Amino acid sequence: MTLTGRSVTVRVPATSANLGPGFDTLGLALSVYDEVTVTVREKSGASVDVRGVGAGVVPTDETNLVVTSMAYTFEAMGQPVPGVDIIANNVIPHGRGLGSSGAAVVAGIVAAKGLLDGIVDIDSDALLRIATELEGHPDNVAPALFGGLTIAWLEVTGPQHKKLMVHRGVAPLVFVPQHTLSTKLARSLQPLSVPHEDAVFNVSRSALLIAALTQSPELLFAGTADKLHQSYRASAMPETGRLVSLLRAHGFAAVVSGAGPSILVLADGPGRRLEAAELVASESETDWEAMFLAVDVKGASLALGAKRRAQDAKGGSLN
Ligand code: HSE
């Protein structure tokens, strides 16, 4: 069966991983989106028209991360890899700890799912397994795929996730600096082992954080404390560390977003977000963009064909 002419559009949210104590486990989908349209062509290979973030910087050929992730998925499903033309409208900042690489991986995998519609079914478990194989850890790709707040863990059979809905009183605010930080560098600063008491500290805080995010926003400050990663990485992002400490000294539930250098504040109301933004604007030494966001509840969405027909009764959601 030829796929030539098939076209899908995938929209993927930004994500913030870790959320303080939930290292490599917790993630939150946020209302900033990359969107890619993938059309199968006759000729093999790939061309990518990158618009917005990453234009002129990210590869536009078969080495592009969306393309390699799509091809990996076709191969994993035992299907021949088609040639494709892609238009990528990118909005998620790159190299800032907001899940842009996870979003590209998810975009490629979900595009493959859409292109293989009616030929092979790729279920949620397979989507998460493939995305985790490509990204290395599941905490960004789980919320990018499924939306909301996700807990991700590894079983011998593969990665698993539980999606939770966030309390409506939780108001996310992200501060994005001009500079970038590589996740690889940040991960290289992690020690191989940690004191037992620090591990216990994080176990209790991450359990508390789930209660804070789903039921009791007044516990967000205590629930976002961490001893497993942020202090070890602080030398690679000194201004992030200083601003997180400053925000926390003023009672804000501030954490490094993912591997940094962006900062996530989980405010317990819209008014508190404005106060946090004013504090950072007056105390930062460099330029930080304040993004007032919502929690994305849907995750990656898939539309088939030029008219963006919804894929299923859930409006294209993968849940
Ligand atoms: N959990 C990951 C880390 C998220 O902090 O290294 C970044 O990809």
py3Dmol code that shows the C-alpha trace and the ligand (Angstrom):
import py3Dmol

protein = """\
ATOM      1  CA  MET A   1       0.000   0.000   0.000  1.00  0.00           C
ATOM      2  CA  THR A   2       1.487   3.354  -0.993  1.00  0.00           C
ATOM      3  CA  LEU A   3       1.476   6.157   1.534  1.00  0.00           C
ATOM      4  CA  THR A   4       2.330   8.827  -1.049  1.00  0.00           C
ATOM      5  CA  GLY A   5       0.177  11.904  -0.546  1.00  0.00           C
ATOM      6  CA  ARG A   6      -0.797  11.025   3.033  1.00  0.00           C
ATOM      7  CA  SER A   7      -0.473  14.028   5.311  1.00  0.00           C
ATOM      8  CA  VAL A   8      -0.730  14.483   9.072  1.00  0.00           C
ATOM      9  CA  THR A   9      -0.395  17.422  11.411  1.00  0.00           C
ATOM     10  CA  VAL A  10       0.885  16.901  14.957  1.00  0.00           C
ATOM     11  CA  ARG A  11       0.821  19.468  17.744  1.00  0.00           C
ATOM     12  CA  VAL A  12       2.979  18.812  20.819  1.00  0.00           C
ATOM     13  CA  PRO A  13       3.113  20.798  24.084  1.00  0.00           C
ATOM     14  CA  ALA A  14       6.198  22.030  25.904  1.00  0.00           C
ATOM     15  CA  THR A  15       6.940  20.214  29.135  1.00  0.00           C
ATOM     16  CA  SER A  16       8.661  20.880  32.415  1.00  0.00           C
ATOM     17  CA  ALA A  17      10.290  17.825  33.980  1.00  0.00           C
ATOM     18  CA  ASN A  18      11.372  17.020  37.555  1.00  0.00           C
ATOM     19  CA  LEU A  19       9.173  19.742  39.194  1.00  0.00           C
ATOM     20  CA  GLY A  20      11.730  19.864  42.017  1.00  0.00           C
ATOM     21  CA  PRO A  21      11.856  16.513  43.820  1.00  0.00           C
ATOM     22  CA  GLY A  22      10.526  14.254  41.037  1.00  0.00           C
ATOM     23  CA  PHE A  23      13.815  13.766  39.168  1.00  0.00           C
ATOM     24  CA  ASP A  24      13.368  11.725  35.948  1.00  0.00           C
ATOM     25  CA  THR A  25       9.812  10.920  37.124  1.00  0.00           C
ATOM     26  CA  LEU A  26       7.387  13.847  37.188  1.00  0.00           C
ATOM     27  CA  GLY A  27       6.486  16.082  34.257  1.00  0.00           C
ATOM     28  CA  LEU A  28       3.939  18.752  33.420  1.00  0.00           C
ATOM     29  CA  ALA A  29       2.591  19.646  29.964  1.00  0.00           C
ATOM     30  CA  LEU A  30       2.441  23.394  29.304  1.00  0.00           C
ATOM     31  CA  SER A  31       0.447  25.515  26.853  1.00  0.00           C
ATOM     32  CA  VAL A  32       3.218  26.296  24.332  1.00  0.00           C
ATOM     33  CA  TYR A  33       3.209  24.149  21.188  1.00  0.00           C
ATOM     34  CA  ASP A  34       5.324  23.000  18.277  1.00  0.00           C
ATOM     35  CA  GLU A  35       3.330  21.916  15.237  1.00  0.00           C
ATOM     36  CA  VAL A  36       4.592  19.804  12.355  1.00  0.00           C
ATOM     37  CA  THR A  37       2.864  18.805   9.130  1.00  0.00           C
ATOM     38  CA  VAL A  38       4.321  15.703   7.498  1.00  0.00           C
ATOM     39  CA  THR A  39       3.431  14.770   3.910  1.00  0.00           C
ATOM     40  CA  VAL A  40       4.624  11.570   2.281  1.00  0.00           C
ATOM     41  CA  ARG A  41       6.288  12.155  -1.076  1.00  0.00           C
ATOM     42  CA  GLU A  42       7.324   9.769  -3.844  1.00  0.00           C
ATOM     43  CA  LYS A  43      11.052  10.405  -3.554  1.00  0.00           C
ATOM     44  CA  SER A  44      12.977   8.932  -0.600  1.00  0.00           C
ATOM     45  CA  GLY A  45      14.718  11.197   1.918  1.00  0.00           C
ATOM     46  CA  ALA A  46      13.362  14.233   3.734  1.00  0.00           C
ATOM     47  CA  SER A  47      13.123  17.998   3.573  1.00  0.00           C
ATOM     48  CA  VAL A  48      12.166  20.088   6.596  1.00  0.00           C
ATOM     49  CA  ASP A  49      11.007  23.699   6.365  1.00  0.00           C
ATOM     50  CA  VAL A  50      11.768  24.969   9.881  1.00  0.00           C
ATOM     51  CA  ARG A  51       9.848  28.113  10.844  1.00  0.00           C
ATOM     52  CA  GLY A  52      10.188  29.970  14.113  1.00  0.00           C
ATOM     53  CA  VAL A  53      12.487  28.632  16.820  1.00  0.00           C
ATOM     54  CA  GLY A  54      15.506  26.789  15.369  1.00  0.00           C
ATOM     55  CA  ALA A  55      15.115  28.165  11.819  1.00  0.00           C
ATOM     56  CA  GLY A  56      18.553  28.266  10.201  1.00  0.00           C
ATOM     57  CA  VAL A  57      20.004  26.201  13.044  1.00  0.00           C
ATOM     58  CA  VAL A  58      18.394  22.743  13.234  1.00  0.00           C
ATOM     59  CA  PRO A  59      18.977  20.261  10.379  1.00  0.00           C
ATOM     60  CA  THR A  60      16.551  20.337   7.469  1.00  0.00           C
ATOM     61  CA  ASP A  61      17.356  16.875   6.057  1.00  0.00           C
ATOM     62  CA  GLU A  62      17.151  13.221   7.159  1.00  0.00           C
ATOM     63  CA  THR A  63      19.171  14.043  10.290  1.00  0.00           C
ATOM     64  CA  ASN A  64      16.393  16.268  11.697  1.00  0.00           C
ATOM     65  CA  LEU A  65      15.127  14.856  15.024  1.00  0.00           C
ATOM     66  CA  VAL A  66      11.482  14.738  13.885  1.00  0.00           C
ATOM     67  CA  VAL A  67      12.535  12.771  10.799  1.00  0.00           C
ATOM     68  CA  THR A  68      14.833  10.340  12.640  1.00  0.00           C
ATOM     69  CA  SER A  69      12.141   9.712  15.279  1.00  0.00           C
ATOM     70  CA  MET A  70       9.516   9.080  12.593  1.00  0.00           C
ATOM     71  CA  ALA A  71      11.872   6.730  10.710  1.00  0.00           C
ATOM     72  CA  TYR A  72      12.747   4.864  13.940  1.00  0.00           C
ATOM     73  CA  THR A  73       9.034   4.297  14.557  1.00  0.00           C
ATOM     74  CA  PHE A  74       8.407   2.992  11.032  1.00  0.00           C
ATOM     75  CA  GLU A  75      11.333   0.590  11.451  1.00  0.00           C
ATOM     76  CA  ALA A  76      10.145  -0.495  14.913  1.00  0.00           C
ATOM     77  CA  MET A  77       6.798  -1.356  13.304  1.00  0.00           C
ATOM     78  CA  GLY A  78       8.503  -3.296  10.506  1.00  0.00           C
ATOM     79  CA  GLN A  79       7.364  -0.800   7.867  1.00  0.00           C
ATOM     80  CA  PRO A  80       9.412   0.760   5.038  1.00  0.00           C
ATOM     81  CA  VAL A  81      10.421   4.347   5.805  1.00  0.00           C
ATOM     82  CA  PRO A  82       8.754   6.790   3.383  1.00  0.00           C
ATOM     83  CA  GLY A  83      10.208  10.000   1.966  1.00  0.00           C
ATOM     84  CA  VAL A  84       8.623  13.059   3.559  1.00  0.00           C
ATOM     85  CA  ASP A  85       8.260  16.813   3.275  1.00  0.00           C
ATOM     86  CA  ILE A  86       7.821  18.504   6.647  1.00  0.00           C
ATOM     87  CA  ILE A  87       6.777  21.971   7.722  1.00  0.00           C
ATOM     88  CA  ALA A  88       7.787  22.598  11.343  1.00  0.00           C
ATOM     89  CA  ASN A  89       6.302  25.600  13.139  1.00  0.00           C
ATOM     90  CA  ASN A  90       8.403  25.716  16.284  1.00  0.00           C
ATOM     91  CA  VAL A  91       7.562  27.806  19.319  1.00  0.00           C
ATOM     92  CA  ILE A  92       9.084  25.842  22.234  1.00  0.00           C
ATOM     93  CA  PRO A  93      12.447  27.439  23.168  1.00  0.00           C
ATOM     94  CA  HIS A  94      15.454  25.187  22.497  1.00  0.00           C
ATOM     95  CA  GLY A  95      18.039  24.190  25.092  1.00  0.00           C
ATOM     96  CA  ARG A  96      16.143  25.825  27.961  1.00  0.00           C
ATOM     97  CA  GLY A  97      14.706  22.868  29.891  1.00  0.00           C
ATOM     98  CA  LEU A  98      11.244  23.017  28.321  1.00  0.00           C
ATOM     99  CA  GLY A  99      11.245  19.677  26.546  1.00  0.00           C
ATOM    100  CA  SER A 100      11.931  20.818  22.975  1.00  0.00           C
ATOM    101  CA  SER A 101      13.859  17.660  22.060  1.00  0.00           C
ATOM    102  CA  GLY A 102      11.193  15.465  23.672  1.00  0.00           C
ATOM    103  CA  ALA A 103       8.575  17.400  21.679  1.00  0.00           C
ATOM    104  CA  ALA A 104      10.465  16.750  18.420  1.00  0.00           C
ATOM    105  CA  VAL A 105      10.760  13.043  19.274  1.00  0.00           C
ATOM    106  CA  VAL A 106       7.036  12.856  20.105  1.00  0.00           C
ATOM    107  CA  ALA A 107       6.127  14.779  16.934  1.00  0.00           C
ATOM    108  CA  GLY A 108       7.997  12.246  14.792  1.00  0.00           C
ATOM    109  CA  ILE A 109       6.520   9.219  16.558  1.00  0.00           C
ATOM    110  CA  VAL A 110       2.943  10.531  16.511  1.00  0.00           C
ATOM    111  CA  ALA A 111       3.333  11.523  12.842  1.00  0.00           C
ATOM    112  CA  ALA A 112       4.350   7.919  12.123  1.00  0.00           C
ATOM    113  CA  LYS A 113       1.275   6.705  14.010  1.00  0.00           C
ATOM    114  CA  GLY A 114      -0.929   8.933  11.867  1.00  0.00           C
ATOM    115  CA  LEU A 115       0.725   7.976   8.597  1.00  0.00           C
ATOM    116  CA  LEU A 116       0.365   4.280   9.471  1.00  0.00           C
ATOM    117  CA  ASP A 117      -3.307   4.672  10.420  1.00  0.00           C
ATOM    118  CA  GLY A 118      -5.228   1.676   9.082  1.00  0.00           C
ATOM    119  CA  ILE A 119      -2.002  -0.285   8.497  1.00  0.00           C
ATOM    120  CA  VAL A 120      -0.478  -0.707  11.967  1.00  0.00           C
ATOM    121  CA  ASP A 121      -1.913   0.397  15.306  1.00  0.00           C
ATOM    122  CA  ILE A 122       0.612   2.037  17.638  1.00  0.00           C
ATOM    123  CA  ASP A 123      -0.928   2.093  21.126  1.00  0.00           C
ATOM    124  CA  SER A 124      -0.083   4.372  24.085  1.00  0.00           C
ATOM    125  CA  ASP A 125       2.378   1.898  25.620  1.00  0.00           C
ATOM    126  CA  ALA A 126       4.283   1.625  22.325  1.00  0.00           C
ATOM    127  CA  LEU A 127       4.315   5.411  21.897  1.00  0.00           C
ATOM    128  CA  LEU A 128       5.842   5.876  25.360  1.00  0.00           C
ATOM    129  CA  ARG A 129       8.288   2.995  24.907  1.00  0.00           C
ATOM    130  CA  ILE A 130       9.616   4.310  21.598  1.00  0.00           C
ATOM    131  CA  ALA A 131       9.761   7.900  22.867  1.00  0.00           C
ATOM    132  CA  THR A 132      11.684   6.827  25.978  1.00  0.00           C
ATOM    133  CA  GLU A 133      14.125   4.761  23.895  1.00  0.00           C
ATOM    134  CA  LEU A 134      14.847   7.853  21.811  1.00  0.00           C
ATOM    135  CA  GLU A 135      14.872  10.469  24.592  1.00  0.00           C
ATOM    136  CA  GLY A 136      16.649   8.370  27.238  1.00  0.00           C
ATOM    137  CA  HIS A 137      14.240   9.123  30.100  1.00  0.00           C
ATOM    138  CA  PRO A 138      10.430   9.293  30.204  1.00  0.00           C
ATOM    139  CA  ASP A 139       9.706  12.412  32.267  1.00  0.00           C
ATOM    140  CA  ASN A 140       9.392  14.864  29.335  1.00  0.00           C
ATOM    141  CA  VAL A 141       7.923  12.555  26.718  1.00  0.00           C
ATOM    142  CA  ALA A 142       5.113  11.230  28.963  1.00  0.00           C
ATOM    143  CA  PRO A 143       3.437  14.647  29.472  1.00  0.00           C
ATOM    144  CA  ALA A 144       4.225  15.637  25.873  1.00  0.00           C
ATOM    145  CA  LEU A 145       2.315  12.556  24.718  1.00  0.00           C
ATOM    146  CA  PHE A 146      -0.537  12.495  27.229  1.00  0.00           C
ATOM    147  CA  GLY A 147      -0.820  15.995  28.740  1.00  0.00           C
ATOM    148  CA  GLY A 148      -1.471  17.046  32.332  1.00  0.00           C
ATOM    149  CA  LEU A 149       0.771  15.962  35.174  1.00  0.00           C
ATOM    150  CA  THR A 150       2.423  12.613  34.593  1.00  0.00           C
ATOM    151  CA  ILE A 151       4.221  10.174  36.831  1.00  0.00           C
ATOM    152  CA  ALA A 152       6.521   7.978  34.728  1.00  0.00           C
ATOM    153  CA  TRP A 153       8.349   4.876  35.906  1.00  0.00           C
ATOM    154  CA  LEU A 154      10.276   1.986  34.414  1.00  0.00           C
ATOM    155  CA  GLU A 155       9.122  -1.646  34.541  1.00  0.00           C
ATOM    156  CA  VAL A 156      11.106  -4.545  33.096  1.00  0.00           C
ATOM    157  CA  THR A 157       8.445  -4.577  30.392  1.00  0.00           C
ATOM    158  CA  GLY A 158       9.094  -0.911  29.563  1.00  0.00           C
ATOM    159  CA  PRO A 159       8.186   2.599  30.730  1.00  0.00           C
ATOM    160  CA  GLN A 160       4.756   3.236  32.228  1.00  0.00           C
ATOM    161  CA  HIS A 161       2.858   6.402  33.077  1.00  0.00           C
ATOM    162  CA  LYS A 162      -0.026   7.653  35.186  1.00  0.00           C
ATOM    163  CA  LYS A 163      -1.700  10.874  34.124  1.00  0.00           C
ATOM    164  CA  LEU A 164      -3.218  13.144  36.779  1.00  0.00           C
ATOM    165  CA  MET A 165      -5.262  16.308  36.421  1.00  0.00           C
ATOM    166  CA  VAL A 166      -3.802  19.375  38.113  1.00  0.00           C
ATOM    167  CA  HIS A 167      -5.858  21.419  40.610  1.00  0.00           C
ATOM    168  CA  ARG A 168      -7.327  24.466  38.890  1.00  0.00           C
ATOM    169  CA  GLY A 169      -5.723  26.746  41.467  1.00  0.00           C
ATOM    170  CA  VAL A 170      -2.211  25.940  40.218  1.00  0.00           C
ATOM    171  CA  ALA A 171      -0.886  28.677  37.912  1.00  0.00           C
ATOM    172  CA  PRO A 172       2.409  27.906  36.104  1.00  0.00           C
ATOM    173  CA  LEU A 173       4.877  30.658  35.262  1.00  0.00           C
ATOM    174  CA  VAL A 174       8.098  29.982  33.367  1.00  0.00           C
ATOM    175  CA  PHE A 175      11.119  32.283  33.226  1.00  0.00           C
ATOM    176  CA  VAL A 176      13.247  31.702  30.133  1.00  0.00           C
ATOM    177  CA  PRO A 177      16.758  33.178  29.869  1.00  0.00           C
ATOM    178  CA  GLN A 178      18.598  34.061  26.661  1.00  0.00           C
ATOM    179  CA  HIS A 179      21.279  31.435  27.276  1.00  0.00           C
ATOM    180  CA  THR A 180      21.023  27.663  26.822  1.00  0.00           C
ATOM    181  CA  LEU A 181      22.336  24.651  28.729  1.00  0.00           C
ATOM    182  CA  SER A 182      22.857  21.156  27.401  1.00  0.00           C
ATOM    183  CA  THR A 183      21.008  18.387  29.227  1.00  0.00           C
ATOM    184  CA  LYS A 184      24.053  16.157  28.702  1.00  0.00           C
ATOM    185  CA  LEU A 185      26.258  18.607  30.592  1.00  0.00           C
ATOM    186  CA  ALA A 186      23.685  18.976  33.380  1.00  0.00           C
ATOM    187  CA  ARG A 187      23.407  15.191  33.734  1.00  0.00           C
ATOM    188  CA  SER A 188      27.195  14.828  33.858  1.00  0.00           C
ATOM    189  CA  LEU A 189      27.190  16.888  37.085  1.00  0.00           C
ATOM    190  CA  GLN A 190      24.988  14.386  38.929  1.00  0.00           C
ATOM    191  CA  PRO A 191      26.775  12.199  41.509  1.00  0.00           C
ATOM    192  CA  LEU A 192      26.523   8.413  41.176  1.00  0.00           C
ATOM    193  CA  SER A 193      25.148   8.085  44.694  1.00  0.00           C
ATOM    194  CA  VAL A 194      23.484  10.389  47.219  1.00  0.00           C
ATOM    195  CA  PRO A 195      23.174  10.366  51.016  1.00  0.00           C
ATOM    196  CA  HIS A 196      20.338   8.184  52.265  1.00  0.00           C
ATOM    197  CA  GLU A 197      18.794  11.112  54.134  1.00  0.00           C
ATOM    198  CA  ASP A 198      18.655  13.140  50.896  1.00  0.00           C
ATOM    199  CA  ALA A 199      16.925  10.246  49.148  1.00  0.00           C
ATOM    200  CA  VAL A 200      14.353  10.082  51.959  1.00  0.00           C
ATOM    201  CA  PHE A 201      13.926  13.865  51.758  1.00  0.00           C
ATOM    202  CA  ASN A 202      13.020  13.597  48.071  1.00  0.00           C
ATOM    203  CA  VAL A 203      10.754  10.583  48.529  1.00  0.00           C
ATOM    204  CA  SER A 204       8.655  12.533  51.045  1.00  0.00           C
ATOM    205  CA  ARG A 205       8.622  15.767  49.033  1.00  0.00           C
ATOM    206  CA  SER A 206       7.700  14.136  45.747  1.00  0.00           C
ATOM    207  CA  ALA A 207       4.828  12.288  47.424  1.00  0.00           C
ATOM    208  CA  LEU A 208       3.723  15.597  48.953  1.00  0.00           C
ATOM    209  CA  LEU A 209       4.011  17.325  45.584  1.00  0.00           C
ATOM    210  CA  ILE A 210       1.428  15.011  44.046  1.00  0.00           C
ATOM    211  CA  ALA A 211      -1.030  16.008  46.797  1.00  0.00           C
ATOM    212  CA  ALA A 212      -0.123  19.691  46.351  1.00  0.00           C
ATOM    213  CA  LEU A 213      -0.601  19.658  42.575  1.00  0.00           C
ATOM    214  CA  THR A 214      -3.844  17.700  42.581  1.00  0.00           C
ATOM    215  CA  GLN A 215      -5.602  18.734  45.803  1.00  0.00           C
ATOM    216  CA  SER A 216      -3.773  21.203  48.014  1.00  0.00           C
ATOM    217  CA  PRO A 217      -1.924  24.022  46.179  1.00  0.00           C
ATOM    218  CA  GLU A 218      -1.033  25.589  49.562  1.00  0.00           C
ATOM    219  CA  LEU A 219       1.504  22.757  49.952  1.00  0.00           C
ATOM    220  CA  LEU A 220       3.346  23.556  46.709  1.00  0.00           C
ATOM    221  CA  PHE A 221       6.249  25.304  48.415  1.00  0.00           C
ATOM    222  CA  ALA A 222       7.100  22.384  50.695  1.00  0.00           C
ATOM    223  CA  GLY A 223       6.326  19.927  47.911  1.00  0.00           C
ATOM    224  CA  THR A 224       8.824  21.425  45.449  1.00  0.00           C
ATOM    225  CA  ALA A 225      11.926  21.156  47.665  1.00  0.00           C
ATOM    226  CA  ASP A 226      14.701  18.952  46.272  1.00  0.00           C
ATOM    227  CA  LYS A 227      18.109  17.589  47.273  1.00  0.00           C
ATOM    228  CA  LEU A 228      18.816  15.232  44.372  1.00  0.00           C
ATOM    229  CA  HIS A 229      19.778  17.398  41.411  1.00  0.00           C
ATOM    230  CA  GLN A 230      19.437  21.184  41.548  1.00  0.00           C
ATOM    231  CA  SER A 231      22.350  21.920  43.906  1.00  0.00           C
ATOM    232  CA  TYR A 232      24.714  19.608  41.972  1.00  0.00           C
ATOM    233  CA  ARG A 233      23.947  21.448  38.733  1.00  0.00           C
ATOM    234  CA  ALA A 234      23.976  24.993  40.121  1.00  0.00           C
ATOM    235  CA  SER A 235      27.531  25.722  38.960  1.00  0.00           C
ATOM    236  CA  ALA A 236      26.396  25.298  35.337  1.00  0.00           C
ATOM    237  CA  MET A 237      23.582  27.855  35.723  1.00  0.00           C
ATOM    238  CA  PRO A 238      24.515  30.369  38.441  1.00  0.00           C
ATOM    239  CA  GLU A 239      21.827  32.964  37.694  1.00  0.00           C
ATOM    240  CA  THR A 240      19.144  30.272  37.636  1.00  0.00           C
ATOM    241  CA  GLY A 241      20.308  29.103  41.063  1.00  0.00           C
ATOM    242  CA  ARG A 242      20.344  32.628  42.438  1.00  0.00           C
ATOM    243  CA  LEU A 243      16.842  33.430  41.136  1.00  0.00           C
ATOM    244  CA  VAL A 244      15.351  30.121  42.334  1.00  0.00           C
ATOM    245  CA  SER A 245      16.767  30.833  45.825  1.00  0.00           C
ATOM    246  CA  LEU A 246      15.445  34.397  45.719  1.00  0.00           C
ATOM    247  CA  LEU A 247      11.985  33.293  44.627  1.00  0.00           C
ATOM    248  CA  ARG A 248      11.883  30.595  47.304  1.00  0.00           C
ATOM    249  CA  ALA A 249      13.053  33.115  49.932  1.00  0.00           C
ATOM    250  CA  HIS A 250       9.898  35.074  48.999  1.00  0.00           C
ATOM    251  CA  GLY A 251       7.730  31.993  49.426  1.00  0.00           C
ATOM    252  CA  PHE A 252       7.305  31.029  45.749  1.00  0.00           C
ATOM    253  CA  ALA A 253       7.365  27.360  44.738  1.00  0.00           C
ATOM    254  CA  ALA A 254      10.238  27.840  42.266  1.00  0.00           C
ATOM    255  CA  VAL A 255      12.297  25.054  40.711  1.00  0.00           C
ATOM    256  CA  VAL A 256      14.694  24.546  37.821  1.00  0.00           C
ATOM    257  CA  SER A 257      12.626  23.508  34.798  1.00  0.00           C
ATOM    258  CA  GLY A 258      13.935  20.140  33.604  1.00  0.00           C
ATOM    259  CA  ALA A 259      17.707  20.284  33.261  1.00  0.00           C
ATOM    260  CA  GLY A 260      17.543  24.113  33.133  1.00  0.00           C
ATOM    261  CA  PRO A 261      18.342  26.887  32.749  1.00  0.00           C
ATOM    262  CA  SER A 262      14.671  28.024  32.741  1.00  0.00           C
ATOM    263  CA  ILE A 263      12.780  28.394  36.014  1.00  0.00           C
ATOM    264  CA  LEU A 264       9.274  27.084  36.719  1.00  0.00           C
ATOM    265  CA  VAL A 265       7.135  28.727  39.381  1.00  0.00           C
ATOM    266  CA  LEU A 266       4.018  26.851  40.447  1.00  0.00           C
ATOM    267  CA  ALA A 267       1.951  29.696  41.871  1.00  0.00           C
ATOM    268  CA  ASP A 268      -1.173  29.073  43.909  1.00  0.00           C
ATOM    269  CA  GLY A 269      -3.108  31.713  41.978  1.00  0.00           C
ATOM    270  CA  PRO A 270      -2.746  34.223  39.115  1.00  0.00           C
ATOM    271  CA  GLY A 271      -2.023  37.181  41.434  1.00  0.00           C
ATOM    272  CA  ARG A 272       1.013  35.449  42.887  1.00  0.00           C
ATOM    273  CA  ARG A 273       2.406  34.968  39.374  1.00  0.00           C
ATOM    274  CA  LEU A 274       2.476  38.715  38.818  1.00  0.00           C
ATOM    275  CA  GLU A 275       4.367  39.210  42.075  1.00  0.00           C
ATOM    276  CA  ALA A 276       6.923  36.579  41.025  1.00  0.00           C
ATOM    277  CA  ALA A 277       7.345  38.199  37.595  1.00  0.00           C
ATOM    278  CA  GLU A 278       7.929  41.610  39.181  1.00  0.00           C
ATOM    279  CA  LEU A 279      10.510  40.144  41.543  1.00  0.00           C
ATOM    280  CA  VAL A 280      12.486  38.514  38.723  1.00  0.00           C
ATOM    281  CA  ALA A 281      12.229  41.620  36.519  1.00  0.00           C
ATOM    282  CA  SER A 282      13.694  43.779  39.288  1.00  0.00           C
ATOM    283  CA  GLU A 283      16.390  41.356  40.492  1.00  0.00           C
ATOM    284  CA  SER A 284      17.695  39.561  37.378  1.00  0.00           C
ATOM    285  CA  GLU A 285      21.019  40.595  35.855  1.00  0.00           C
ATOM    286  CA  THR A 286      20.178  39.419  32.338  1.00  0.00           C
ATOM    287  CA  ASP A 287      17.039  39.334  30.227  1.00  0.00           C
ATOM    288  CA  TRP A 288      14.479  36.666  31.251  1.00  0.00           C
ATOM    289  CA  GLU A 289      11.187  36.206  29.423  1.00  0.00           C
ATOM    290  CA  ALA A 290       8.205  35.566  31.712  1.00  0.00           C
ATOM    291  CA  MET A 291       5.706  33.132  30.159  1.00  0.00           C
ATOM    292  CA  PHE A 292       2.310  32.978  31.863  1.00  0.00           C
ATOM    293  CA  LEU A 293       1.085  29.515  30.926  1.00  0.00           C
ATOM    294  CA  ALA A 294      -1.670  27.016  31.580  1.00  0.00           C
ATOM    295  CA  VAL A 295      -1.355  23.286  32.130  1.00  0.00           C
ATOM    296  CA  ASP A 296      -2.013  21.503  28.828  1.00  0.00           C
ATOM    297  CA  VAL A 297      -4.501  18.736  29.566  1.00  0.00           C
ATOM    298  CA  LYS A 298      -4.529  16.997  26.194  1.00  0.00           C
ATOM    299  CA  GLY A 299      -0.947  16.242  25.186  1.00  0.00           C
ATOM    300  CA  ALA A 300       0.083  15.578  21.608  1.00  0.00           C
ATOM    301  CA  SER A 301      -2.767  15.820  19.127  1.00  0.00           C
ATOM    302  CA  LEU A 302      -2.953  14.330  15.696  1.00  0.00           C
ATOM    303  CA  ALA A 303      -4.999  15.489  12.715  1.00  0.00           C
ATOM    304  CA  LEU A 304      -5.197  13.516   9.498  1.00  0.00           C
ATOM    305  CA  GLY A 305      -5.267  15.102   6.075  1.00  0.00           C
ATOM    306  CA  ALA A 306      -5.209  18.680   4.870  1.00  0.00           C
ATOM    307  CA  LYS A 307      -8.454  19.594   6.614  1.00  0.00           C
ATOM    308  CA  ARG A 308      -7.136  18.471   9.996  1.00  0.00           C
ATOM    309  CA  ARG A 309      -9.951  15.979  10.476  1.00  0.00           C
ATOM    310  CA  ALA A 310      -9.971  14.876  14.121  1.00  0.00           C
ATOM    311  CA  GLN A 311      -8.554  11.395  14.424  1.00  0.00           C
ATOM    312  CA  ASP A 312     -11.043  10.021  16.886  1.00  0.00           C
ATOM    313  CA  ALA A 313     -13.930  10.880  19.148  1.00  0.00           C
ATOM    314  CA  LYS A 314     -11.530  12.398  21.683  1.00  0.00           C
ATOM    315  CA  GLY A 315     -10.587  15.078  19.192  1.00  0.00           C
ATOM    316  CA  GLY A 316      -7.240  13.607  18.274  1.00  0.00           C
ATOM    317  CA  SER A 317      -6.007  13.098  21.830  1.00  0.00           C
ATOM    318  CA  LEU A 318      -3.770  10.066  22.339  1.00  0.00           C
ATOM    319  CA  ASN A 319      -5.183   9.232  25.772  1.00  0.00           C
TER     320      ASN A 319
END
"""
ligand_1 = """\
8
HSE
N 14.961 14.616 34.124
C 15.793 15.193 33.105
C 16.983 15.853 33.743
C 14.987 16.198 32.333
O 16.787 16.667 34.645
O 18.107 15.569 33.356
C 15.763 16.850 31.230
O 15.618 16.197 30.045
"""
view = py3Dmol.view(width=600, height=400)
view.addModel(protein, "pdb")
view.setStyle({"model": 0}, {"cartoon": {"style": "trace"}})
view.addModel(ligand_1, "xyz")
view.setStyle({"model": 1}, {"stick": {}})
view.zoomTo()
view.show()
